[in-house]
Amino acid sequence: EIVLTQSPGTLSLSPGERATLSCRASQSVSSSLAWYQQKPGQAPRLLIYDASNRATGIPARFSGSGSGTDFTLTISSLEPEDFAVYYCQQGSNWPLTFGQGTEVEIK
Amino acid sequence: EVQLLESGGGLVQPGESLRLSCAASGFTFNTYAMRWVRQAPGKGLEWVSAISGGGTTTYYADSVKGRFTISRDNSKNTVYLQMNSLRAEDTAVYYCAQRGTTGFFDYWGQGTLVTVSS
């Protein structure tokens, strides 16, 4: 099973600041990695797929990078609605696995 | 517009069974694989099961293998999760999701809560 480790666990930032979230895989997943955003009481929403492609309707301030075992989600300038929990997920191998999540909270 | 609507959750005792349903609309159902993901209270996301568009191929997480069965009825645009021998650790919100054109979880339902407790 591929283990995804996200860091940090919590990121405390102010609106307008840049957020950098990390996801590290226990073995290579090539570019088969996605990022999701989840707000309290809501289902997750796909943000980024194949490591760097924005999903439909996702604002340009969200970007993804990386390949192999190290991946990054960057939010260039935080908007109030971006404070949420973010999960990475690999689609390279069964079983599909998620990281444990990074919470982006308002400082 | 893609819509996924889960139902069938509730409170059951350990060892009992429950069947979840997910009714889909807004896309050609039989051409998309479907998946179930769960989230225990206050915890992260855990993939549970997946089924191909034709229903011939299925996958399960080790934590539910032998107890849960995924199936689909393409004539009803519905995917199911039959859950047997339920345990307290199966308590979670269960989401169905479409494996979309991206290859990932493109669309999600709103979830249905399953509580296993005596």
Contacts between the chains, C-beta under 8 A, distances in Angstrom:
chain1	res1	chain2	res2	distance
A	32	B	103	7.6
A	34	B	102	7.4
A	34	B	104	4.2
A	34	B	105	7.3
A	36	B	45	7.7
A	36	B	105	7.2
A	38	B	45	7.8
A	43	B	95	5.7
A	43	B	108	3.9
A	43	B	109	6.6
A	43	B	110	5.9
A	43	B	111	6.0
A	44	B	45	6.6
A	44	B	95	7.7
A	44	B	105	7.1
A	44	B	108	5.9
A	45	B	108	7.4
A	46	B	100	7.9
A	46	B	102	6.9
A	46	B	104	6.0
A	46	B	105	6.1
A	46	B	106	5.7
A	49	B	102	4.0
A	49	B	103	6.8
A	49	B	104	4.8
A	50	B	102	7.1
A	50	B	103	7.5
A	53	B	102	7.4
A	55	B	102	6.6
A	55	B	106	7.3
A	87	B	44	6.6
A	87	B	45	5.6
A	89	B	45	7.6
A	89	B	47	8.0
A	89	B	104	6.8
A	89	B	105	7.2
A	91	B	103	5.8
A	91	B	104	5.8
A	94	B	59	5.6
A	95	B	47	6.1
A	95	B	59	7.2
A	95	B	61	5.3
A	95	B	62	7.1
A	96	B	35	7.7
A	96	B	47	4.2
A	96	B	50	7.4
A	97	B	47	6.8
A	98	B	44	6.0
A	98	B	45	4.4
A	98	B	46	6.9
A	98	B	47	6.9
A	99	B	44	7.5
A	100	B	44	5.0
A	101	B	44	4.9
A	101	B	45	7.7
